[in-house]
Amino acid sequence: MGRLGFGAMHLPTERPEDRKAAIAVARRAVELGIPLIDTAHMYGYGYGYGANEELLAEALHLYPDNLLITTKVGVVHSAATGDWALNGRPESLRAEVDHALRRLRVDRIELLQPHRIDPETPLADQLGALRDLREAGKAGRIGLSEVTAAEPAAGSTRRTRASRSARPGRPPPGRRRQLRRTPGSPGSRAGDSRAPGERRPAGHAPRGAAGSR
């Protein structure tokens, strides 16, 4: 994977003329040799859940062999409140991946990233679910988005509200080596991977210079 990437977060997906232009931009980025395009189900949410992923599939499927598409999981939307919230529970991560595979029209996500580490779910459970998805062939590589160097260590000893006595352990070294950190979404500001008008997940404090596709 090269150093250049294209963040698709701001590509419009609604009006036909804007969508046509967005498709042209995505295709031109690939023509210019961009090896990585970053998307997420949150991007373009105002126009439909997963709209940005579906736009890229329309523009680029069948994907060139030298193009890596990365998407993210771990944040869910509440229809009742309209808010976004972190959710790193294994069953939620698995469901999000299955939906992303369908929208992107692929059998495997080449680079899968949790948006952020969920402080309410044991870190070992989150990493274990990502490992299982990788071993099942649904993810090629696992990355981290919007994470500081201290968070994985803190997550290994942080107690969850559900079980104050449980202390999630760090994954074994072999598992940690499978993780690939992506420090910032391509084309977006460090520490802020929100789409326009997108709310930060509940309980997430702004960071000045953390990693972000």
C-alpha contacts under 8 A as a table, 3 or more apart, distances in Angstrom:
res1	aa1	res2	aa2	distance
1	M	35	P	6.79
1	M	36	L	7.46
1	M	68	L	7.78
2	G	5	G	7.81
2	G	35	P	6.43
2	G	36	L	7.78
4	L	34	I	6.20
4	L	35	P	6.79
4	L	36	L	6.97
4	L	186	P	7.35
5	G	34	I	5.85
5	G	35	P	6.29
5	G	36	L	4.62
5	G	37	I	5.67
5	G	38	D	7.28
5	G	186	P	5.01
5	G	187	G	7.22
6	F	29	A	7.34
6	F	34	I	6.84
6	F	36	L	6.23
6	F	37	I	4.74
6	F	38	D	6.16
6	F	186	P	5.21
6	F	187	G	5.85
7	G	10	H	7.67
7	G	37	I	5.87
7	G	38	D	4.80
7	G	39	T	6.64
7	G	185	S	6.23
7	G	186	P	4.75
7	G	187	G	4.96
7	G	188	S	6.65
7	G	213	R	6.44
8	A	11	L	5.54
8	A	26	A	7.78
8	A	37	I	6.67
8	A	38	D	5.82
8	A	39	T	5.56
8	A	52	N	7.33
9	M	38	D	7.62
9	M	39	T	6.20
9	M	40	A	7.65
9	M	43	Y	5.33
9	M	44	G	7.20
9	M	52	N	7.19
9	M	195	A	6.14
10	H	43	Y	7.56
10	H	44	G	7.64
10	H	195	A	6.75
10	H	196	P	7.73
11	L	19	R	7.88
11	L	22	A	5.40
11	L	44	G	7.79
11	L	52	N	7.38
12	P	15	R	7.78
12	P	18	D	5.93
12	P	19	R	5.84
12	P	22	A	6.11
12	P	44	G	6.99
13	T	16	P	7.89
13	T	18	D	6.75
13	T	19	R	4.85
13	T	22	A	7.27
13	T	44	G	6.67
13	T	47	Y	6.82
13	T	51	A	6.63
13	T	52	N	6.80
13	T	55	L	6.65
14	E	18	D	6.86
14	E	19	R	6.12
14	E	47	Y	6.02
15	R	18	D	5.23
15	R	19	R	5.97
16	P	19	R	5.04
16	P	20	K	6.07
17	E	20	K	5.16
17	E	21	A	6.38
18	D	21	A	5.10
18	D	22	A	6.14
19	R	22	A	4.97
19	R	23	I	6.18
19	R	55	L	7.90
20	K	23	I	5.24
20	K	24	A	6.34
21	A	24	A	5.03
21	A	25	V	6.24
22	A	25	V	5.05
22	A	26	A	6.30
23	I	26	A	5.22
23	I	27	R	6.23
23	I	55	L	7.08
23	I	56	L	7.26
23	I	58	E	7.63
23	I	59	A	5.06
24	A	27	R	5.18
24	A	28	R	6.02
24	A	59	A	7.56
25	V	28	R	5.05
25	V	29	A	6.16
26	A	29	A	5.20
26	A	30	V	6.62
26	A	56	L	7.20
26	A	59	A	6.73
26	A	60	L	7.57
27	R	30	V	5.27
27	R	31	E	6.27
27	R	59	A	6.47
27	R	60	L	6.59
28	R	31	E	4.86
28	R	32	L	6.18
29	A	32	L	5.19
29	A	33	G	6.66
29	A	34	I	5.62
30	V	33	G	5.16
30	V	34	I	5.09
30	V	35	P	7.04
30	V	67	L	7.56
31	E	34	I	7.42
34	I	37	I	7.57
34	I	67	L	7.51
35	P	66	N	6.25
35	P	67	L	4.76
35	P	68	L	6.02
36	L	67	L	5.74
36	L	68	L	4.68
36	L	69	I	5.82
36	L	70	T	7.29
37	I	67	L	7.67
37	I	68	L	6.47
37	I	69	I	5.10
37	I	70	T	6.30
37	I	186	P	7.79
37	I	213	R	7.62
38	D	69	I	6.15
38	D	70	T	4.97
38	D	71	T	6.02
38	D	185	S	6.87
38	D	186	P	6.81
38	D	213	R	4.12
39	T	43	Y	6.96
39	T	52	N	6.55
39	T	53	E	6.15
39	T	69	I	7.54
39	T	70	T	6.17
39	T	71	T	4.88
39	T	72	K	7.18
39	T	213	R	5.54
40	A	43	Y	5.56
40	A	50	G	6.99
40	A	52	N	6.81
40	A	53	E	6.39
40	A	70	T	7.96
40	A	71	T	4.77
40	A	72	K	5.13
40	A	73	V	7.43
40	A	213	R	6.97
41	H	44	G	7.74
41	H	45	Y	7.15
41	H	49	Y	6.10
41	H	50	G	3.89
41	H	51	A	6.82
41	H	52	N	6.56
41	H	53	E	6.28
41	H	71	T	7.60
41	H	72	K	7.27
41	H	73	V	7.79
41	H	100	A	7.36
42	M	45	Y	5.27
42	M	49	Y	6.80
42	M	50	G	6.35
42	M	52	N	7.87
42	M	195	A	7.69
43	Y	50	G	6.98
43	Y	51	A	6.99
43	Y	52	N	5.54
43	Y	194	R	7.86
43	Y	195	A	5.82
44	G	47	Y	5.69
44	G	48	G	6.86
44	G	49	Y	7.52
44	G	50	G	7.20
44	G	51	A	5.53
44	G	52	N	5.51
44	G	195	A	7.21
45	Y	48	G	4.98
45	Y	49	Y	5.01
45	Y	50	G	6.50
45	Y	51	A	6.31
45	Y	52	N	7.84
46	G	49	Y	7.64
47	Y	51	A	6.37
48	G	51	A	5.19
50	G	53	E	5.40
50	G	54	E	6.35
50	G	100	A	7.62
50	G	103	R	7.15
51	A	54	E	5.14
51	A	55	L	6.13
52	N	55	L	5.02
52	N	56	L	6.40
53	E	56	L	5.31
53	E	57	A	6.37
53	E	100	A	7.37
53	E	103	R	6.07
53	E	104	L	5.76
54	E	57	A	5.06
54	E	58	E	6.21
54	E	103	R	5.24
54	E	104	L	5.98
55	L	58	E	5.11
55	L	59	A	6.20
56	L	59	A	4.96
56	L	60	L	5.82
56	L	61	H	7.59
56	L	104	L	7.22
57	A	60	L	5.38
57	A	61	H	5.02
57	A	62	L	7.90
57	A	103	R	7.13
57	A	104	L	5.07
57	A	105	R	6.57
58	E	61	H	6.19
60	L	63	Y	5.43
60	L	64	P	7.95
61	H	105	R	7.44
63	Y	67	L	6.63
64	P	67	L	5.42
68	L	110	E	6.13
68	L	111	L	7.27
69	I	109	I	6.98
69	I	110	E	6.22
69	I	111	L	6.68
70	T	109	I	6.67
70	T	110	E	6.34
70	T	111	L	4.64
70	T	112	L	5.81
70	T	113	Q	7.49
70	T	213	R	6.27
71	T	100	A	7.78
71	T	109	I	7.44
71	T	111	L	6.84
71	T	112	L	5.60
71	T	113	Q	6.41
71	T	213	R	6.11
72	K	112	L	5.81
72	K	113	Q	4.64
72	K	114	P	5.27
72	K	115	H	5.64
72	K	213	R	6.80
73	V	93	L	6.28
73	V	96	E	6.19
73	V	97	V	7.08
73	V	112	L	7.62
73	V	113	Q	6.31
73	V	114	P	4.75
73	V	115	H	5.80
74	G	86	L	5.78
74	G	87	N	4.97
74	G	88	G	5.04
74	G	92	S	7.48
74	G	93	L	6.07
74	G	96	E	7.85
74	G	114	P	5.13
74	G	115	H	5.67
74	G	116	R	6.89
74	G	117	I	7.88
74	G	118	D	7.52
75	V	84	W	6.47
75	V	85	A	5.50
75	V	86	L	4.45
75	V	87	N	5.39
75	V	88	G	7.63
75	V	114	P	8.00
75	V	115	H	6.62
75	V	201	P	7.52
76	V	84	W	5.55
76	V	85	A	5.54
76	V	86	L	6.40
76	V	87	N	6.34
77	H	82	G	6.64
77	H	83	D	5.84
77	H	84	W	4.49
77	H	85	A	6.49
78	S	81	T	5.53
78	S	82	G	5.26
78	S	83	D	5.53
78	S	84	W	6.32
78	S	85	A	7.77
79	A	82	G	5.32
79	A	83	D	7.75
83	D	199	R	7.29
83	D	201	P	7.30
83	D	202	A	7.67
84	W	199	R	6.94
84	W	200	R	7.09
84	W	201	P	4.99
84	W	202	A	6.85
85	A	201	P	4.50
85	A	202	A	5.44
86	L	116	R	7.41
86	L	117	I	7.87
86	L	118	D	5.61
86	L	201	P	6.09
86	L	202	A	7.39
87	N	92	S	6.84
87	N	93	L	7.76
87	N	118	D	6.08
87	N	121	T	7.67
88	G	92	S	6.74
88	G	93	L	6.27
88	G	114	P	7.91
88	G	117	I	7.17
88	G	118	D	5.33
88	G	120	E	7.94
88	G	121	T	5.94
88	G	126	Q	5.67
89	R	92	S	5.37
89	R	93	L	6.31
89	R	121	T	6.12
89	R	125	D	7.18
89	R	126	Q	6.44
90	P	93	L	5.11
90	P	94	R	6.13
90	P	125	D	6.57
90	P	126	Q	6.12
90	P	129	A	5.21
91	E	94	R	5.20
91	E	95	A	6.25
92	S	95	A	5.16
92	S	96	E	6.17
93	L	96	E	5.17
93	L	97	V	6.23
93	L	129	A	7.21
93	L	130	L	7.79
94	R	97	V	5.24
94	R	98	D	6.37
94	R	129	A	7.40
94	R	133	L	7.35
95	A	98	D	5.18
95	A	99	H	6.37
96	E	99	H	5.18
96	E	100	A	6.16
97	V	100	A	4.99
97	V	101	L	6.12
97	V	138	K	7.73
98	D	101	L	5.20
98	D	102	R	6.46
99	H	102	R	5.21
99	H	103	R	6.27
100	A	103	R	5.09
100	A	104	L	5.95
101	L	104	L	5.31
101	L	105	R	5.79
101	L	106	V	5.28
101	L	107	D	6.11
101	L	108	R	6.73
101	L	109	I	6.87
102	R	105	R	5.02
102	R	106	V	6.72
106	V	109	I	7.02
107	D	137	G	7.98
107	D	138	K	6.39
108	R	137	G	6.29
108	R	138	K	4.34
108	R	139	A	5.17
108	R	140	G	6.62
109	I	112	L	6.06
109	I	138	K	6.07
109	I	139	A	4.65
109	I	140	G	6.11
109	I	141	R	7.93
110	E	139	A	5.62
110	E	140	G	4.41
110	E	141	R	5.81
111	L	139	A	6.49
111	L	140	G	5.92
111	L	141	R	4.66
111	L	142	I	5.72
111	L	143	G	6.60
112	L	139	A	6.14
112	L	140	G	7.54
112	L	141	R	6.20
112	L	142	I	5.02
112	L	143	G	5.98
113	Q	142	I	5.85
113	Q	143	G	4.65
113	Q	144	L	5.16
113	Q	145	S	6.19
113	Q	213	R	7.72
114	P	117	I	6.84
114	P	143	G	7.34
114	P	144	L	5.92
114	P	145	S	6.23
115	H	144	L	7.18
115	H	145	S	5.23
115	H	146	E	6.45
116	R	144	L	7.23
116	R	145	S	5.82
116	R	146	E	5.43
116	R	147	V	6.24
117	I	123	L	7.53
117	I	147	V	7.05
117	I	151	E	7.67
118	D	121	T	5.68
118	D	122	P	7.99
118	D	123	L	7.70
119	P	122	P	7.25
119	P	123	L	7.79
119	P	155	G	6.81
119	P	158	R	7.55
119	P	160	T	7.21
120	E	159	R	7.98
120	E	160	T	5.11
120	E	161	R	6.60
120	E	162	A	7.88
121	T	125	D	6.97
121	T	126	Q	7.02
121	T	160	T	6.44
122	P	125	D	5.32
122	P	126	Q	6.62
122	P	155	G	7.04
122	P	156	S	7.38
122	P	158	R	7.77
122	P	159	R	7.73
122	P	160	T	6.91
122	P	167	R	7.61
122	P	168	P	5.10
123	L	126	Q	5.13
123	L	127	L	6.16
123	L	152	P	7.46
123	L	155	G	5.54
123	L	156	S	6.00
123	L	168	P	6.22
123	L	169	G	7.44
123	L	170	R	7.14
124	A	127	L	5.23
124	A	128	G	5.70
124	A	156	S	7.31
124	A	168	P	5.88
124	A	169	G	5.99
124	A	170	R	5.97
124	A	171	P	5.82
125	D	128	G	4.98
125	D	129	A	6.11
125	D	168	P	7.93
126	Q	129	A	5.30
126	Q	130	L	6.44
127	L	130	L	5.07
127	L	131	R	6.05
127	L	171	P	7.33
128	G	131	R	4.98
128	G	132	D	6.13
128	G	171	P	7.82
129	A	132	D	5.05
129	A	133	L	6.25
130	L	133	L	5.08
130	L	134	R	6.25
130	L	142	I	7.05
131	R	134	R	5.04
131	R	135	E	6.15
131	R	142	I	7.91
131	R	175	R	7.55
132	D	135	E	5.00
132	D	136	A	6.01
133	L	136	A	5.02
133	L	137	G	6.41
133	L	138	K	5.36
133	L	139	A	5.88
134	R	137	G	5.23
134	R	138	K	5.68
134	R	139	A	4.50
134	R	140	G	5.96
134	R	141	R	7.04
134	R	142	I	7.58
135	E	138	K	7.57
135	E	139	A	7.78
136	A	139	A	7.71
137	G	140	G	6.83
139	A	142	I	7.10
141	R	178	Q	7.45
141	R	179	L	7.31
141	R	180	R	7.10
142	I	178	Q	6.84
142	I	179	L	5.16
142	I	180	R	5.73
143	G	179	L	5.45
143	G	180	R	4.22
143	G	181	R	4.85
143	G	182	T	5.97
144	L	147	V	6.48
144	L	179	L	7.38
144	L	180	R	6.55
144	L	181	R	4.80
144	L	182	T	5.80
144	L	183	P	7.77
145	S	181	R	7.00
145	S	182	T	5.96
145	S	183	P	6.56
145	S	184	G	6.69
145	S	185	S	7.70
145	S	211	G	6.11
145	S	212	S	5.07
145	S	213	R	7.22
146	E	183	P	7.26
146	E	184	G	6.96
146	E	191	G	6.31
146	E	210	A	6.01
146	E	211	G	4.46
146	E	212	S	4.16
147	V	151	E	6.49
147	V	183	P	7.97
147	V	210	A	6.36
147	V	211	G	5.73
147	V	212	S	7.44
148	T	151	E	5.48
148	T	152	P	7.87
148	T	210	A	5.83
148	T	211	G	6.85
149	A	152	P	6.81
149	A	153	A	7.85
150	A	153	A	5.59
150	A	154	A	6.11
151	E	154	A	4.94
151	E	155	G	5.80
152	P	155	G	5.03
152	P	156	S	6.39
152	P	170	R	7.94
153	A	156	S	5.32
153	A	157	T	7.25
153	A	170	R	7.50
154	A	157	T	5.69
154	A	158	R	6.02
155	G	158	R	5.11
155	G	168	P	7.48
155	G	170	R	7.99
156	S	167	R	7.03
156	S	168	P	5.27
156	S	169	G	5.01
156	S	170	R	4.97
157	T	167	R	5.36
157	T	168	P	5.98
157	T	169	G	6.80
158	R	167	R	6.39
158	R	168	P	7.20
159	R	163	S	6.92
159	R	164	R	5.40
159	R	165	S	6.95
159	R	166	A	6.13
159	R	167	R	5.54
159	R	168	P	7.42
160	T	163	S	5.50
160	T	164	R	5.80
160	T	166	A	7.33
160	T	167	R	7.97
161	R	164	R	5.88
163	S	166	A	5.50
164	R	167	R	7.95
171	P	175	R	6.00
171	P	176	R	6.33
172	P	175	R	5.47
172	P	176	R	6.49
173	P	176	R	5.03
173	P	177	R	6.28
174	G	177	R	5.34
174	G	178	Q	6.88
175	R	178	Q	5.31
175	R	179	L	7.25
176	R	179	L	5.53
177	R	180	R	7.79
182	T	185	S	7.36
182	T	211	G	7.21
182	T	212	S	7.56
182	T	213	R	7.91
183	P	190	A	7.72
183	P	210	A	7.60
183	P	211	G	4.15
183	P	212	S	5.83
184	G	188	S	7.08
184	G	189	R	7.22
184	G	190	A	5.24
184	G	191	G	6.96
184	G	193	S	7.83
184	G	210	A	7.76
184	G	211	G	4.40
184	G	212	S	3.51
184	G	213	R	7.15
185	S	188	S	5.41
185	S	189	R	7.45
185	S	190	A	7.32
185	S	193	S	6.59
185	S	211	G	7.79
185	S	212	S	5.07
185	S	213	R	4.27
186	P	213	R	6.47
188	S	192	D	7.17
188	S	193	S	6.38
188	S	212	S	7.78
189	R	192	D	5.59
189	R	193	S	6.95
189	R	212	S	7.46
190	A	193	S	7.52
190	A	208	G	7.84
190	A	209	A	5.90
190	A	210	A	6.19
190	A	211	G	5.57
190	A	212	S	5.35
191	G	206	P	7.54
191	G	207	R	5.71
191	G	208	G	6.12
191	G	209	A	5.46
191	G	210	A	4.71
191	G	211	G	5.35
191	G	212	S	4.91
192	D	212	S	5.95
193	S	212	S	5.56
193	S	213	R	7.72
194	R	197	G	7.75
194	R	198	E	5.60
194	R	199	R	7.37
194	R	200	R	7.34
195	A	198	E	5.19
200	R	204	H	6.41
201	P	204	H	5.69
207	R	210	A	5.80
